[in-house]
Every structure is written in C-alpha cells, then in structure tokens.
Amino acid sequence: METISPFVAIRRDLHKIPELGFQEFKTQQYLLNYIQSLPQERLDVRTWKTGIFVKVSGTAPRKTIGYRADIDGLPISEETGLPYRSEHAGQMHACGHDVHMSIALGVLTHFAHNPIRDDLLFIFQPAEEGPGGAKPMLESDIMREWKPDMIVALHIAPEYPVGTIATKEGLLFANTSELFIDLKGKGGHAAFPHLANDMVVAACALVTQLQSIVARNVDPLDSAVITIGKITSGTVQNVIAEHARLEGTIRTLSIDAMQAVKRRIEALVRGVEVAYECEAVIDYGAMYHEVYNNPALTTEFIQFAETHTDMNVIRCKEAMTGEDFGYMLAEIPGFMFWLGVDSPFGLHHAKLVPNEAAIDRAIAFLISYFSWKGNME
C-alpha cells in the first residue's frame, strides 16, 4: 500500500474537486475545514467570495509577510487515468493549483504551531485562470486592512526537476489579454453567395491579417504573441455563415507593445468591416498585469536559497505566461518563482501529473525562508 505524506493526501483530495473561477465552493469549504482543525490562538480567518484570508499573528510583529496560493481549476477534461482524477466532468487542476494549495496549507500548519516574530498573511485566491481574482481581492476591505508589506507566490514548472526553483529580478511573466472578435454579416444559401456576406471567409481573412501584427508592427527588440485558439462559425455545410467568432490571447513583454498590438487589431477589424460589409465587435475580456519581481527582494531570496538550502536555483528568462498575481506585485513589493515538478506534460495539458515529491520539499523550503525573513533584525 502506498504511503504518502499528509499534504500529498490533501493535494489528491483537492485534485478530485477542481472548480472554475468564483465557483470554488467545495474547494473553499475543504480549505476552511482544514484551517479550522489548526490551533486558532494566533489565526484570524476571513472569507472573501470563494477565497480565504488567514492572518497568523507574530510574537512581536513589525511587518506582515504575504503568501498567495490560487485555488481554481480549468475547463479541461482530465486524461491522466489516476485513481484520484477529477470527479467534475470537464474540469481539471491542469495548472497545479491543487499543488499550490497543499503547499500553502503545509506552511500555514507549521506557523500556526510555531509563530515567528512577524505577522503572516495567507491568501487563497480564486479565479486566477479567469476572470481574474487577484485584482478585486487586492481591492477588498480585508486586504486594505491586512495589506502585507511584501508578498510571495510560486507556480509549478513541469520542465524543471524536483528540488529546483527558478526566478529572476524584474519581469518574469508577460502582460496578457484575452481577445474575442465577433463578426456579423448576412447568411444565405450556399448556391447564391453573391446575395450573402460570408463570415467564414471574413474570419479566415482576419486571422491571416492578425498574424502580420507581430511581424510588422511590433519592435523586433520587444516581444509579442497573438494566438487565435478557437473559431466558431456556421451551422451546416450548405448555408453561408452569418456569424463568426474568434477567440484568442495576446501576450507582450511591455505595456507599450500591448497598446500597439490592440491599436493594430482595431485597425484591421475596421478594414474587415468595410471589405466584407459586416459588423464587428471586439472584447478584450480579462487582462493580466505583468509579473514584475522586486529586484532587491528577489536578489535576497535567491541568495538565501543558494546559501541556506539544498534547492537548486536557476536564474531563468522571462516567459509569455500570464498570471494575475502581477496585480498584487504592482502594489506590494514581492516576487514569484517557479517550482520544479518534473512532468513530461506541460501546464494546461490534460495529462499533466506533477511529481508530488515537490510538495514537501517546497513546504520545508518556504518554512525555512519565512522563518529567516520573519525573524530578521
């Protein structure tokens, strides 16, 4: 019979019940039940929508150190075949948030029993995958009251082995924006195309034109990505489509590039309206702020990890990944780092299986870091 640690068991429990953004009701209750099992003398627990704040009072606090873990899943049908696979059809923890939560609970458990000098604030944040929980949580009355002086978060990285962390000073993750474009023309019989305005043709032309933006409108020394991941149009093979919808994402390494890309998208869409005699509506959906690591705190963190722990530390490059933790870092000094979980399948893949040995390694590492940081003179 397999023997696993308590926090690996928690991860498996949470893996069974993935829920989409702001629908994490079972997840929230599971977390609350566990938190209530801990010594309550130094804990102050408050809920916000489907999220949770847990403040751990220090012994002689001078500052508050924040730690954020995201809690939502993705609309993906799991294909791992694991005995603890998702019980919610079409939903999966395919981005490792179950791992994030179990690590946070492990660190919280230690400090509930062994408080440090400074206060700690654990933030269990909903809706990271969308529509975005970090920004409204940051603006909540609870955060205004308990706003930490610094904040930290991690994200699993399938490409790195267990025992590895990776981060860098400055820009770590890109600015991101969703992209939805609806085209409305005039439907009709396939035999009479001259009497209709075909939105399949318009959509195809627009997708091709969008690919020119990065190549011809973004500074080659900057970076941007425009991906159209989904197109829906039409009802049957012999009817000209009246409507088409394009769904995609924009990623840039600078705010200026994001603004330039959007201006160009809008210009191309106006051209399609004229060329194909249709109406178009653009919706940018959720936009996530870049993740920008505070240089001084990140350098200090890297030096601590290199000199006081057995973790392998990599100074990585910035990535086009999006993370709404960037909103918190825009207001609170802090940093995010990658945690190696050694999986052949990447983030958001239906077969992602993180190596669970990373969980207890990360818990021990973060306990060591927060104990050092929170007891510094």
N, C-alpha and C positions, 0 to 999 in steps of 0.2 A: 504493500500500500504506500502511495506517495506521501512523503512528509513535506509539508510546506509551512512557511512562516505565517504568523497571523496577518501580516499586511499583504502577502501574496494571496491569502484566502479572501481578504477584503477586496483586492483587485478583481478576483474572479467573480465575487458576488456582484460587484458593480458592472463588470463586463456583461453580465446577463441582462441588465436593465437599462440599456442606452436610451436616452430620450433627447429629442430635439430642443433647440433653444427656447427658453422660457416655458418648456413643458416638463422640466426635470422634477416632477413631483415625487416619484418613487425614490429618485436619487437623493433629493433633499431630505426626505424622511429617513432614509438609510443613514445618511451622514449625521443627522440630528440624533438618531438613536445611539449611534456610537459615541458621539461627543458627550451625550448625557451620561454615558457609562464611566466617564473620566471623573477624577476629583474636581469638584466645582468651586473650591475655595478661591481660586485665582482666575476663574473663567467668567467671562461675560459674553453671552451668546445672543445674537440678534439675527433675525431673518430679513431679507430684502427680496421681494418677489420669490423666485425659486433659488436664490443664493443665500449664503450664510456668512456672517462675520463672527469671528471668535477672537476676543481680546484676552490675552494671558498677561495678567499684571505682574510686573517685575518686582524685585525685592527693594530696589531704590532707583526707580526709573528716572532717566534723564532724556530719553528719546524713545520712539516707537519704531520697530523694525517690522515691515510688512512682508508677507509672503502670500502670493496668489496662486491658486490652482483652479483651472477651468473644469467644468463638470458635464458639458453636453456631448452628445454623440452626433453622428452623421446619418443622412438618409441613404445608407448603403446596405445592401443585403449581404450578410456575412457568409464567407466561403471557407472558413478555417476548419470546420469539422470538429472543433474542440468540444469536449463534454460540457464546458461552461460557456458555450457560444450564446449569442444574443437570443433572448426569448421574445424580443419585439421584432416582428416581421418588418423588413425593410429598414432597420435601424441598427447601427453598429458603432462601437467605440473604435473607429478606424484611425483615430488621430492620437490615441494614447491618453485620453483624458482620464480613463479608469486608472492608469498608472499614476498620473499626476495626483489624483485624489488620494490614492493609497499612500503615496509618499508624504503628502501633506498631513494625513492622519497620523502617520508614524512619527513625524516631527512634533506635531501637536501633542501626542501622547507623552513623549519624553518631557516636554516643557510643562505640561500640566502637573507632572510629578516632580520635576526638577527645574523650578523657575530660575531665570537668570536675572541680572540686575535690571536690564531694560525691559520695557513692555514689548510684547509681540502681538501682531495682528494677522490672523489667518483669514484669507478671503477666498471663499469658494464661489467662483464666478460662473453664472450661467451664460449661455448663448454666445460663446466665443466664435463658433462656426457660423453664426448668423442668427438674428440680425445684428448682433453686437451687444454684449452685456457690459463691457468694461466702461464705456463712456457714461451710460446712465448710472451705473454703480458708483463711479467716481463722483458723480454729481449728487448722490443721495445724501440725506441728512446724517445718516450714520457715518459715512466717510468724512463728511465735513467735521463731525465731532471727533472722530478717531483717526484722522488723516495721518498716516505714518510719515516719518522723516526720511525714510528710504524704503525701497521695495524691491523684491526679488521674485523671479519666476524661472521655471525651467520648461523645456519642451523635449520630448523624446526624439532621438535621432536614430532611425534604423540603420543608417550607414556606418555608424561608429560602434566599436565593440564595447561590451560591458566594462566599466571601470574607466571610461573616457568621458571627459566633459570638454566642450568646445565653445568658445565665445570670442569676442573681440571688443575693444573700445570703439565707441561711435556707432555708426549704422550697422545693424545686424540683419533686420528684416525690412522688406520694401514697403512703400506706400501701396495700398491696393484699393481697387474699386470694383464693385460688380458692374455689369453692363447688360442692360436689357433694351432691345430695339424692336418695336412693333411697327410693321408695315401694313397699311390697309389700302387695297386697290379695288378692282371690280372683278368679281368672279364671272364664270360663264362656261359654255360648252367647249370642250377641247377642240371640236371641229371648227369653231369660229373665234380664233384667238384675236382677230382684229377688233372684236366687239368687247374685249375684256382688257384688264390691266393685270398681268400675271405677276403675283408676288413671289412665286418661286424664282422666277428669272431675276426680279429685283433683289431678292435676298442673296442670291448667288453672286450677282454683280457687286453688291455691297461688301460681302465677305472678302472678295478679291481685292477691292479697293482698300479695305481696312488694313490689309497686310502691307500696304505701301507706307503706312504711317511711321512705323519703327524704322524702316529702311531709308525713308526720305524726309522725315520731319522731326526726328529726334537726334540731338547731338551724338555723334558716334562715340564720344568720350563719356556719355551718360548711358543709361540702360533703361529699356522698357520692354514690356511684353504685352501683346494683345492676343488673347485666345478666345475664339468663339467655340464653345464646347457643345452647344446644342442649337439645332434649328428645327422648328416645327412649322409645318405648313400643309395645307391641302386636306382633302377628305377621301378622295377616290381617284383612280388613275385617269379618268376621262372628264374630270372637271377642273377647270383653271382655278387656281387658288386665289381667294380674295384676301387672305391674311397670311402673314408670315411673322414669326417671332425668332429673334436671335438672342441667345443668352451666352454671356461670356464674362471675362475678367480682364482687368487692366492692372499691370504691376509696373512700378517705376522706382528708381533709386533716389529720386528727388521730387519735391513738390512742384518745381518748375516744369519738369518733364510730364508730370501728371496733368498739369493745366494745359500744356501744349498738346498733349495727346487728345484730351477732351475737346479742345477747340477744333482740332482737325477732324475728329469723329463727327462733330456737329456740322462742319462744313460739307463733309462727304454725304451725310444723311440729307442735308438740304438739296444737294445735287441729285441724289436718287429720287427725291420727291418730284423734282422738275422732270428728270429724264424718264421716269416711269409713271408719271401722273398719279401719284399716290400720296397718302398722308403717313407721316412717321412720328413716332413718339419715342423719346429716349428717357430711360430711367437708370440712374447710376446706383440705385439700391444702397447697399451698405458700403461705406468707405472706411478703411482702416488706416490709422496713422502709422508712419514708420516706427519701427522699434529702434530707438537710439539709446545705446548704453552710456551711462555717465562714465566718462573716461577715468576719473580718479577712483571711483568705487570699483569699477571693473578691473583696473590695474591692481588695486589692493586685493581683490578677490582672487585674481589669477595667481598673484604672489603667495597668498595664503594656501591655495590649493597645491601649488608646486612645492612649497616648503613644509607644510604641516600635514599633508595627507598622502595617501598612496594612489590618488587618482592621476591618470594620465591627462595632461592638459594640452589642448590644441588651440592655437590662435587661428581661427577659421576665417574664411572670407564671408562677406555679406551674401544673403540669399534673397531670392524673389518671393520667399514665403511671406504670407500675411498673418498678422497677429494683432488682435485689438488690445493686447497689453501695452502697445505703443501709446495709447491714450493716457494710461497711467504714468508711463515714463515721461510723457510730455509735461506733467505737472509735479511728479515726485521723482527725485533722483534715485537711480537704481539700475538694474541690469537684468537681462535674461541670458540663459545659457542652454546649450544643447546637452542632453544626457544620452550617451550611447546605450542602445538596447539590442543591437546586433540582430537585425531581421532581414532576410532576403527581399521582403516586400516592403515597399515604401509607405509613407503616410497617405492616408485616404484610400488604401488598397483593401479590397475585400478579404485578402488573405494575410493581412498584417498580424503577426504574432510576436510581440516584443519578448525578449528574454527576461523573464521575471527575476533573475538574479540581480538585475539593475535596481530593483525596488529597495532592498535592504541596504545595498551599497549607497544609494542616494540618501536614504534616511540617515545613516551613520555620518555621511559626509556633511549634510546640512546641519545636523545637530552639532557637529564639531565647529562648523563655520559660524552659526548663530551664537553658540556659546562663547566663542572667541570675540565676535563682533559686539555682542550684547554685554560683555563684561569688561570691555576695554576701558582703561582710564582716560 
